[in-house]
């Protein structure tokens, strides 16, 4: 009888929960417009100024980019975040959602983001095209090969590597000391086995046997050069300035050998001529979006290209761009490297924070969705340190975006907003809940209005953490003590001697610090806002073409490894060529 009744039982509708669609499912349902027509409709770009890559991707011509560099500039908005956690905070999602929301409130806005690297796509992070209903499309193309820009960077970089070894094999006319070669190889994949290798094995026909290694392509100096160049001529000049190594002989007599000495820069520029052009795609809400360049922010300078940013500023009233990882890494490099080199003047900053990330910094487990106001309160120190850096050290107005997750409790949201009001209200800092992941642009309208008001009202100038005229050691110390909260910086005598010499040779160069993204310190396990810690410099490299010195700290790797369960294991393609598993 009970079984008979159960045949007629239907649970009440309020107990039925539809499984949320994945990012890729949402993206595959998008109603995209053809990019040529969309660019013409929204920004009057003629067809001859676009190089189409299929129906929904295109590159902006160099001629158009040069014209736009001279056009009236819109306002530049930077999206950054608190220190990232294993769950991710939604910085790219917010960049896309805010761009859509600004368009909804009646202004012309373009989002400018970086190209995803295949390493994280198949590793632990997944894709980088936004999420939920705040994405750029075609998502699968963007996350995989896209328009081939990163492949071009990889090929140009490795061409120089091949020319170096060929020069040694063909007689070494430049007297290059193979022990002092600075140029490693690159691959756009996470592969720890390639960090240290031996090349030239197998006899004299295969060249000189020597130690070498691979970095990930997005850590390549060629990627940094691509993202900082303002023209094809500038690109070629920067490529020629790359230091590949030094001549053999006593230390005092050693001379740098440049890529131009190997006649490499012309061929490298030829490989990169199309990659230099910014890429146009669209958001789920059919707003033009630019994606160009992809340097990581923990091991590189973490910003999209100057070419894309300047072109967007010449087209739109407001340009929303992001800088990688937390405000201690990407935002600092955005200000001290990108803005300094390109003469950019940001108008406001959006600091993305999530309840679950702040709880993590307060001691909660990763991805914890249970209400825990105590853990949230414990993690607010991380938010406060980032707000201090943005307002005091970068000199910029800021709004906190609470990137909403469906399990965030009212008590947790109230706790965060009250804290920001109490501690930062005197500096006009607000904490606004945004639901762009779930609702697209309409979920971030309040955020968009606040950002517009801040940007319109800011008439000041941002400030640099790294002061012109300081030595490289002083620049590292400024970032370490002011931004990271370090008590001291330490390095071996050999590294200190290098920095002292380079301060004279490259006196105007800023420093790009490579360290873990997970903490203000160089120890990834130290959550919250550790202070008084020691920043140890393990290695220094000069990126002469890019125009900065890289200081590698702690155990950060320039070639990442795959996790125990790589994201690649969930990615597949069916008989209809439809990809699944990307996120």
N, C-alpha and C positions, 0 to 999 in steps of 0.2 A: 504493500500500500504506500509506504514512504517513497519507494523508488518510483511508483506511479505518479505521486504528487510532484516529485522532483522534475519529471518530464515537462511539467507546465510552469515551473518556477523560473522567473526571470529576475535577476538582481536589479535593484533600483538604479536608474541612470547615473545617480551621483556617485555610485561605487565603480563605475566603469571609467577607466583612465586610458585614453589613447596614448600610445607610446609616442614621445616627441620624435619628429623627423630628424635625421642626421643632417649635418651641414651639407654633405654632398647630395642628399636627396632634395633638400631645399634648393640648392644651386641648380640641379638638373631640371627642376620645374620652372626655372626662371623664364620669363618672356623677354628675351633679349631683342634689342633693336640693332639693325646693322650699323656698324661703327662709323662708316663713312657718312651716312645720313644723319646719325645722332650728333656727330661732331659739327656738321654743317648747321643743324637745327639749333644746337645750344650755344655754339661759339663762332659760327660763321666761318669755319675752317674749310677752304675749298678742297675738292677731291685731289687736286694735284699736289697738295701739301701733306698728303697722307700716303704711306706705303702700307697697303693692307696685307695682313697675314691671315687669310681666310675672311670670313664675314664679320667677326666680332673682335678682332684685334688689329691694331694698326700702329705704325711708327710715325711720329711727327717729323717732318723734313727739317734738315739742318737750317735751310733758309728761313723757314717759319720760326724756328727757335731763336735765330739771331734777331729777327724782327721783334719778337716778343720780349727779348731782353731789354729793348729800348722803350717798351710800352709802359704806360702808367701802371704802377704796382698796387696790387691788392694787399690785404693784411695777412700776415703769416701767423698761424696758430700751431703751437707744438703740443702734441699728445705724448705724454710720458707716463710712468707708473711708479708705484712703490716697488720695493725689491721683489722680484718674481719668485713664485713658489712652484712646486711640481704641477699644480693644477692650472697655471696660467691665469693672467688677470684680465685679458680681453682688450689689450691696447690697440691692436689692429682693428678688432671689431668696433671699438669706440671711434677710431679714426674714420672708418667708413660710415658708421651710424651717425656721427656728428656731421659729416659732410652732407648726408641725405637730409638730416634735420635742418641744417642751415638753408638748403634749397627749399625745404618746405615752408620756412618762415619768410621766403620771398627774396633772398639774396642769392647771387651766383657764387657757388662754392665748389671747389675741386679738392678731393682728397689725393694726397701723394704718398704712396707707400713703397716699401722695398720689395724686390723680387724674392720669392722663397728659394731657399737652397734645398737641393735634393737630400743632403745629409740629414737635417731634422725631419724632412717629410717621411723618410724611411726609418728614422731613428726613434726619438721619443716625443718630439714636440708636435708632429703632424704638420699640416699645411700652414700657410700664412696669408690666407686671403680673406680673413675675417671669419665670422661665425654666425649661425642662426640666420636671422633676417637682416643682418648687416654684413653682407659679403660683396666681393667683387667677382665678376664672372667674365668668361668661362672658367670656373673654379679649377677643373681638372687640368686644363691647359696651363693656367697660371702656376699651379703647384708642381707641374712636371717640367716639360721642356720650354714652355712659353714661346718666346720668339728667339730663343737660342742665345741670349745675352751672356748667361753664365758659362755656357759652353764656349763662347768666343773668348771670354776671359781666360778660361782654362787652357785653351789652345794657344793663345798669344803668350801666356805665361810659360807654357811648356816648350814653345818654340825657342824662347830665350834660353831655357835649360838645355835644349838640344844643341843650340849654337855654342854654348859654353863648353860642353863636352867635346863637340866637334873641333873647336879651336885648340883644345888641349891635344887632341888626337892628331891634328894636322901640323903640329910643330910648336904651338904656343908662342907665337910671335910677340904677344903682349906681355910675356913673362908673368902670367897669372899664376899665383901660388894656389895650387889645388887644395891646400889645407885652409886657405882663407876665403874660399868661395862662400858668399853670403846667400846665394840664390838657391832655394829649394824648389822642388816640384809641387804641383797641386792637383787635386782631384775633388770634384763636387760630391763627396760621399764621406760618411763617417767610417773610417777604417783604421783602427789603432795599429794594425800590423804594419802599416806603411810609415809610421812616425820616424823610424830610423832604418835605413836600408844601405846596402852596398851596391853601387853601380859599376859597370865596366868589367864584370866578371866574365870568365870564359876565354881569356887570352888576349893578345895584343890587337887582334882584329876588332875587338869590341870596345876599344878605348882604354882610358886610364881607370884603374880600379880605385875608387875613393868612397868615403862616407857621404851619404846624402839622406834625404828624407822628404816626406810629403806633408804639406799643410792642406786644409780644406780650401777650396777655391775662393770662398767669400772672405778668407783672411789674406788673400793675395794682395800685394801692393798694386798689381794691375787693376784689381777691383776698386781699390781706393782711388787710383788715378782716374779711372773711368767716371767715378762719382764726383770727383772734384774738378774735372776739366770743363771748360766753358766753350771750347771749339775744337775742331779737328786739329788745328795747328797747335793749340795748347796741349791736347792729348799727345801728339807726337813728340813735342818738346819734353813733356814730363816723362814719357817712356824712355827717351834718350838719356835722361838724368838718373835712371835707376843704377845704383851701385851693385855690381854683380860680385865683386871681390877686390882683392888688393894684389899688388905686384910682390914677387918674392924678393927677399933681402932683409937687411937690418930694419928694425921697427921704425927708426927715424927716416929711413929712405923709402918706405912703402908708399905707393900712390894708389888711389882708387881707380878701378877700371869700370867704365860705364857701359850701359847697353849700346850707346851710340858708337863706342869703340869697336864693338862687334858688328856694327851696321845692322843692328837688330830692330831698331825703333820704327823704321819705315814699314817693314813687313808686319810687325806687331800692330801698327796703326791700321794697316790694310785689313787685318783680321777683325779689327774693332770698329771700323767705320760705321757699320750699321748698328752695332751694339750701343754706340754713343747716342743714338736717337731715342728719345723717350717713348715709352709705350702707352697707348691709349686703350682702355677697356671701359667697362661700365659697372655700376653697382646694381644690386637687385632692383633698385628703383629707377634704373636707367639714367643715372647721372654719370657724366664723364669722370673717370678716375685715371690717374697716372700711376704707373708702376715701373720703377726704373732703378736698377742697381740693388745690390744686396749685401753690403758688408755687415758682418756681425758686430754687435756693440761690446761684447766681452773681450773679443780678440782683435777687433778692428774699430773703425770710427762710427759704425752703426747708423748711418743716415742714408736716405735715398739720394739720387743724383742732384747736383746743382743745376744741371740742364733742365730736368723735369720741374724742379721747384721754381726756377726763374720763368720758365714757360708758363706754368700755371699762374704765377703771380701777374703775368702780363695778360692773362685771360679772365681771371675771376676776381670777385670782390674780396673773397676770403679763401685762403689755401690752408687746408688742414694736413699737416704732415706728422709723422711719428719718428721717434728715435728709439733705438733698440733697448730692451731690458729696462732697468730702473732709471730714475732721474740722476743717480750717481754715476751712471755709465753713459748711456746714449745721450741724455740731455746735456751733460757736461761737455761731451765731445761735439754735440750739435752747436753749442755756444762757442767753445774755445777753438774748434777746428773749422766746422762748416761755415758758421756765420762770419768768423774772422776772415776766412779766405774769400768768401763770395760777397761780403758786404751786406749780408741779410740782417734784417731787423725784426725779430719776432715781436708780436704785439701782446700775446698772452699765452699761458700754459694751461693745459688740462692734465691734472694728475689723476690717473685711473687707480682706483682701489676697489677691492672686493671684500665683503665681510669674511668670506672663508680664508682669504689670503692674510688678512689682519689677525684672524684667529690662529692661523699657522705661526705667524710671528710671535704670538702670545703663548705658544707651546702646544697648540692643538695638533692632532695628526693631519697629514695632507688630505685635501679634499673632504674635510670634516664638514658635514652639513647640519649637524645637530646644534640647536641653540646653545650658545656658551658665551654669555656676556663677559664673564670673567676673563676668558682667553682673549676675547676681542679687546678688552681694556688693556690687557698685557701687551698686545701687539700695536697699540696706537703710537708707541714710541717710534716705530718705523715710519709711519705716516708723518709724524711731527718732524723727524730729521729731514725727510725729503722736502717738506714745506719750508723748513728753515733754509735749506740750500737754494730753493727756487726763489724765495722772496729776498733773502739777504745776500746770497752769493751770486746769483744770476740776475738779480734786480728786476724780476718780472712779476706781473700780477698772475694769480693762479686761481682756478676753480677745481674743487675735488669732484670727480665723477665717481659716484658709487655704482659700479657696474653690477646691476641687479641679477641675482640668481633666485630661482623660484622658492628655495628653502630659506632664504634670508628672513628672519623673524622681525616683526615690528619693533620688538624690544631692542634688537641688535642695531637696526637702522636708526632708531631714536638715539641710542647710546652714541653712535658715530657722529650723527649730525649735531648733537648737543656738545660733544667734545670739540668739534671744529668751531662751532659758534663761540664757545667759551674761550678757547685758547687762541683762535685765529680770527675771530670776528672783527677785532680792532684793525686788522689788515685787510678787511673786506673779502676774506676768503669764505666761500660758501661750499657746502657739501650737498650735491644734488643727485637724487636717485635717477638713473637712466635705465630704460628697459628696451634699448635698441635691439638686443639679441632676440627678444621675443616679438617686438612690435615694429622693428625697422625704424625709419626716421621719426615717425610720430612718437615713438617711445623716448626720444631724446630732444624733444622740442624745448622743454624747459632748460635743459643744458645748453642748447644752441643759443637761446636768447641771452642767457647769462654770459656765455662766451663772447657773443657779438657785443654786448654792452661793455664788457671788460676791454675788449680789443679797441672799440671805438673811443673809449675813455682814456686809453694809455697814450700819453704823449712823451714818455721818457725814453731813456736808452738803457739797454741791458748792460750788464757788467761782465767782465771776464774774470775767471778764477786765475788763469795763468797770465801773469803780467808781462808785457813786452819789456825786454831788457833783462829779465831774470835769467839766471842760468838754468839749464835743464834740471839740475838737482833741486833748485828752488821751485821750479814749476811742478815737479813731482811732489815735493813736500807741501806745496799749497793745496793741491788736489787731495792729497792723503789726509792732511790735518783738517782742512775746512770741510771737504765734502764727505770723506770717509770716516772722519772722527778718529783718525789714527793718532797714537802718541808719538811715534817715531817712524822713520824710514831707514831701512838698513840695506846694504849691498856690499858685495865683496870689493876689495881694493881695486881689482881689475876693472870691474864695472864702473866704479867711481872715477877711475882714470879715463875710461872711455867717455863718460858723460862730461868730464871736465874738458877733454879735447874737443868733443862735438859741440860744446857750448860756444866755442870760438869759431869752429868751422861752419856750424849750422845755427848761428846765434838767434835767428828769428823763428826757429822751428818750435811749434807747440809739442807737447807730449801726449801720446795716445797710450793710456794705461790699460794693459790687458790683465784682467783678474776675474775671479768668479763673479757671476751675476747674482748669486744667491744670498750675499751678505755684503754689508758695508766693509767688512774686513776681507782678507784674502783667504779666510777659512769658511768654506761653504756651510759648515754646521752651525755657525754663530748667527742665530736669527735675531729679529728685533732691531736694535740700534746699538751694537757694541761700540764702545769708545775706549780710547787709550791703548788700542792694540798696535802691534808692530806690522808694518807693511814691508815685506821682504822682496826686493827686486832680484829675480833669478837670472834674467837675461835682458839685454837691450839690443835693438835693431834699428838701423836708420833706414827710413823710407824716403830717400832723397827725391824721387819723382813725385810722390804724394805730398812731400813737404812737412813731414813730422817724424818724430822719434818714438818708437814703440818700446815701452817698458813692461816686461812680462813678469807677473808677480805670482807668488804661491805656486800651486800645482796646476794652474790653468794650462790646457793643451790647445795648440793651434791646429791640431788634427783630432777631432773628437772620436770617441768610440761608440759602438752601438750598445743599447741597454740589453738586459737579459731577454726581454721580449720586445724585439723591434717592431715598430709600426708597420714595417714592410710585410710582416707575416699576415696582416689582416687586409692587405691591398690585393685586389684581383680585377680581372676584366672578363666579361662574359662574351658569349658568341656574337652579340650585337655590338661589340666594342665599347660597351658601357662600363666605366670604371666604378668599383665599389671600394669602400674602406678608407678613402682619404678623409681627413678631418682637419 
